Amino acid sequence: MTQFRFFLISLLLVAFTPFSAQEKKAAPKPKTDTAKTKTADTKDKKKEKIKPYAEVITAKAVTDDGIFKVHKVEDKYYFEIPDKALKKEFLLVNRLSKAAAEMRSGMSGYAGDQIGQNVISFEKGPNDKIFIRSISFQDYAKDSTSQMYNSVTRNNVQSIEASFDIKAYGKDKKSSVIDVTDLLNGDTELISFEPYAKKNFRVGKYDKDKSYINFIKSFPNNIEINTTKTFARTLGNRKFPPGMDKPEISGNYTVEINSSLVLLPENKMQARYFDPRVGYFTVGYTDFDEDPQGIKKLRLIKRWRLEPKPEDLEKYKRGELVEPAKPIVFYIDPATPKKWVPYLIEGVNDWQKAFEKAGFKNAIIAKVPNAKDDPEWSLDDARFSGIVYKPSDVPNASGPSIADPRTGEILESHINWYHNVMSLLRDWYFIQASPNDPRARKMDFDDALMGQLIRFVSSHEVGHTLGLRHNFGSSSTVPVEKLRDNNWLTKNGHTPSIMDYARFDYVAQPEDHISPENLMPRIGDYDKWAIDWGYRRFYQFNSPDKEKTYLNDWVIKNLKNQRLWFGTETNPFDPRSQSEQVGDNAMLASYYGIKNLKLIVNNLQDWTAKPNENYDGLADMYKQLIGQFSRYLGHVSKYIGGEMETPKTIEQKGDVYEVVSTKDQKSALDFLEKNIFETPEWLLKKDIFEKTGGSPSEVVEGLQNRVFSRILSIPVLKKMYQSQSVDAKAYPLIDYLTDLKSSVFRNSTPDLYERNLQRNFVDSLIKISTSKEFTTDQSDIAALVRGTLNDIKNDEKAKGNLSDKVQQYHNEDLVYRIEKALNPEKN
């Protein structure tokens, strides 16, 4: 063993001993160029990563050529993105093209519903990648050479939403091929539901195994991507009553989604700044250049790009009517019942007269698509706008639109037409027009009448897609008595705007002999003015800033015509701007409206009767009648604590804000006393309750409480209190509370209805006096309310013992309620 170890050590020493000097040296190895080696390795890897075009887009490829080439190679989809398309901005809109019945909720969950929207761009990045960036226009600086522009850019880096390896370069080396299969078959909000939509539709975990790409089509300015996606069902944000167990949810939603990738115009439409005196929808951003000493939030109106044909430009400038280079076209969904199609078309074409005011003829048209004239037409193609028919029990319609966030240019619109909107139209017209139109005195309208009602709603929704908001103030410019003058109505209509919620002329009386067509809304003076203001082109100005002065002068001049006034739908205090109201005086208009309701309720059983059916129709229409009466009470209630708002620039005379006169507020209170504080006996038809059930006292109490919820709301009381410091002639809050108390307690021997009224009045005051909002409030409001309660308490105590036990107990109950609220420690 020792000899073996010695031998092994000797062998190792020989192995590691250098050669002697006498031995021939080995030839030196050539130096290696490390940099060249690394470059060669990178090129080799790059060659492996980026393959020859023919190896990626093989002979099996099915190619669709458009703004991008789209290749399908077996089960893979590729975009071939030209270099010239990089960094261009695209609008990506996702819609349901086929919906799951289980997803529906209210007006949501139907084919055509939008579920997401983004602006994106493609750009080439390092390491041979293509990125998708999400583009935000929230912050903006105009001057690209300024320091502010650099600062805004540094602080608003656009996020990278997706990354792709370049698989190959195009044959001409001027395009990049990327594999988009995983993106399109995935669940990112770029190509699926945005988070808000997932919550709304109760969409859960994505199931990739049950999802796939149907097709991708490429067009000159857009790409249409159609996918089938499956998700687990969830309860989402649904709330359940206390004690109720949440239902178990199982199964999936499978939907078809159409994603439209649309190139935003490189030649941007000249924007127009929003003016609160003309009602348009807007897009907006924060501009850091507009105000040199601060920032300014700018809003641009939404409108279609209407321009004269180049050969007609000089004619247009001279004021001649010309056809636009590209008209606005709405296609009627082929699924729409054929008998309603002509009326929908009329509703669109009615706007042609309005556009003539702006200098364009045949500017908007509706048509039914056909293969010969529209071979590429598809309801899912973002190049085409349409009226989409939805087989839904939702009684409504809506007119959304998609606009370029940079300029406000409307690019397309899908008007949602829900089948059951016809029941809503039937209810409205029956309750508001049947005293003046015998055709409305039945549950099933003739097609001709229903068609005209469809036409009206079609026009209204098209107005929204043109950029117009509701004008809730328009009808308040019409003198009430003119609504009973057939000749005047023939010339002017019962409201200057179809964008109002004026519905029908409920003021007209049977003895006025108003023509049925004069009961309905139509395109009016305001609508024509609004289209003129929004769509007329002023070629002498090359920017929205330069046309501001001209537009302001133009608005001031035109608003001398009261019928062109715009009343916003968002002001809670202006009694001129109200939904479902007609006429310039709600007290007088509602008086006439109630006269018509009395006629209807006396004939309701006959007008709702249908052979071999029960009394559901009677119950439904009685409910509609109560709702209409409640609207009249609401119209009047808005005068109390009212404040009128009339937007103006400094070049205009007069106040922007004006307190509603004491006279009008007292007139409103007087109306409420006579029509709801006094029991509306005309409404309480015994024979109707015998057929439909229900309780007359509940009907009256519900109406009275809705009035109290308005005229005794904290915002109204605050507005009245604050108005005293603005206008010395304002209706003093203490006077109002005293007058209201007198109206409620006007009868010394109240009946059942009046006792309910008094209790609810007291409870409303108690709710205010104990509100947390007044814990630290330094105004007189809480004190005045508590003082009113004390007055009521003392009045009831002063009545002493009464022979009528019900009245005695009622008085004692009021005193108890007040003392318990004001002195809880003693009770």
C-alpha positions, 0 to 999 in steps of 0.5 A: 500500500505504501509503495502504491501511494509513493508511485501515485504521488510521483505520477501527479508531480510529473503531471503538474511539473512544467516542461524544461527549457530544453523542450520545444515551446508550443506555438502560441494560440491566436488571440480571440476577438471577444467583441466579434465573438459576442456580435456573432453570437448575438447575430446567431441568436437574432437569426434564430429569433427573427426568421426569414419571412417565408418560414413564418408566413408560409405557403399555408398562410391565409392573408387579408390585406388592409391597414395591416396585413393579417395572416392566419397560419394554421391556428396562429394569427399574425399582424404584419405592421408597416413601419409607417403605421408605427406610433400612429394612434388607433382607437380600439373599441370592444363590443358584444356582438353576441351576448349571453342571456344570463348577463342581461341587467336592465339596459346592459348585456345586449349585442352591440353594447360597448364593453371597453375603449382605449387609444393605443399605438404600436412602436418598435422597442429594443431587443426586436420587440413591438410594444402596444402603448395605451395613450392618454389625453388627460394632460396636454401642452400645445407648444412642442418646443416649450419647456412646459411640453417637455415637463408634461411629457416627462410626467405622463409616460404612456403605459406599455400594455403588451409586448411582442417579439418580432417573428420576421421582417416583411419582404421589403424589410419595411414591416414587422411580423408579430404573433397576436394569437395569445393577446387576442385569445386572452383576457386583457382589457385591450381586447375584452371587458374593461374592469367596470364592464366586468363588474356591471355584467358580473363576469368572473374568471376567464376560461381560455380552454373554452375561448377562441378567435373566430376571424380577423378582417383588415380594412383600409382604416380599421381591423375587425377582430371577432372572438368567442370568450368564456367566463365564470359567472359571479354575483359581482356587486349585487346586494341582497337584503339582510338575512337573505342568503347569497344564491350559489352561482355556477356555470359560465358566460360565453359571449362573442366580442367584436374589437374594432381597431380604427386608425384615428385621422392623421388630418385632425378635424379642427376642434370647437370649444364647448359653450354652456349656452349651446348643449353639446357632449364633450371630450376634454383635457387639462391644458398647461399652456392655455393659462400662463399663470395656471391651468385650464380644463378645456372641453371640445364639442363632439360632432361629425366631420362635415366638410364641403367637397373640394369643388364646392368649397367656394360655393359654401363660403358664399352661403350656397347649400352644398352636399358634404364630402362624406355624409353621416349615414345610419344603417338600419339593423336587418333584425329590425321588424320590417314595419318599423324600418320606414319610421326609423329612417324618417327619424334620421332623415328629419335632421336634414332640415337642421343641417341645411341651416349649417349649409349642408344638404343631404348631410344625414341619411338612413338606409337599409344595407344591401349586398350590392351597394354595401358589400363590406357592410357589417354591424360590427365594422367600426366604419359603419354607424347603425340603429341596432335592434335589441330584443329586450324588455327594457322600455328605452332607447339610447344614442351613444357615440365614439369620438376622437379624444383629441378633437371631438370628431365623432367617428361612429355611433350605434343607437340602441333600439330596445324592442319594449320601448314601444310599451313606454311610448304607448304609456306616455301617449295614452296618459298625455294625449288620449284626451285629444287623440281618440287613437290613443284610447286603447291598449294596442295602438294602430301601427300608423300611430306607433310608427309616428311615436317610433319616428319621434324617439328615433329623431331624439336619439339621433340628436344625441349621436350628433352630439346634442345633449338634452335641452330640458329648458326648451319647452319653458320658453313656450307660453302655456296658452299657446299650447292650446292654439292649433295654428300656433302649434302648426307653425312652432310645435309645442317645444322648440327642441326635440332634445327636450323631455317635453314628450307630448302636449298635455296642456291642450284640452279636447275643446281646443281641437288640436291636430294629432301631429301638433301633440308630438315633438319634432325638430324645432328652432333650437335644434336647427340653431344648435346644429348650425352653431356646431357644424357650420364651418368658418374657414376664415379661422384656422384654430378653435382659439381664433374663432372664439370671439366670432362665435361668442358674438354670434351666440349673443346675437341669436340668444335674443330669440328666447326660443333658442335658450338651452337649459341644462339637464343637470341643474337641480334648482332651476324650475325652467329646466325640468324633465317631462314639463311643457310651458313657461308656468308649471302651475298653470300647465299642471292645472290643465294636465290634471284636468286631462287626467280627470277625464282619463281616470273617468274613462280608464276602465273602458279605454283599457278593456280587452276581450278575454283578458283580466285587469292588468291593463287597467292596473298598469295604466292607473299606475301610469296616471298616478306617475303623471300626476306625481310629475306635475307635483314635482314640476311645481315643487321645483319652484320652491327654493328655486334659482334660475341659471342663465350662463353668460359671458362678460359681454352679455347683460344681466345676471347669471343666477336669479332667485325664483320670485317670492310670488312664484314660490308662494304660487307653487305652495298654493298649488300644492295645498289645493292639489295634494295637501287637500285630498285629490278625491278625483284620483281615488276611484273605488271601482278601480281599486275593486278591480286592481287592489291597492289602498287609496290612502297609500296612493295619497300618502306616497304622493304627499311624501314625494312632495315633502322629500323635495320641498323639505329637503336639506338642499332646498332649505339651504338654498332658501336660507342662502338666497336671503343674503343674495336677494333682499326680496327672497322668500324668507325661510321662516315665512316659508315654514310658517306658510307650509305649516298653515297649509298642512294644518289648515283643517281643525278636524282632519280626516284620515288622509289629512292626519297622515299628511300631518304626521309625515310633515312632522316626521320630515321636520324631525328628520331635518332637525336630527340630521348629522349635517346640522350638528356643527352647522352655524346657520339658522336652519336647524333652529327654524325647523326646531322652532316650527316643531315647537309651534306645532307641539304647542298648538296641539297641546292647546287644543286640550281634550277632544271628544273625538278619540281618534283626533285626541290620540292623533294630537297626543301622538304628534306631541309625543313624536316632537318631544321625543325628537327634541328632548330625547334624554327625557323620553 
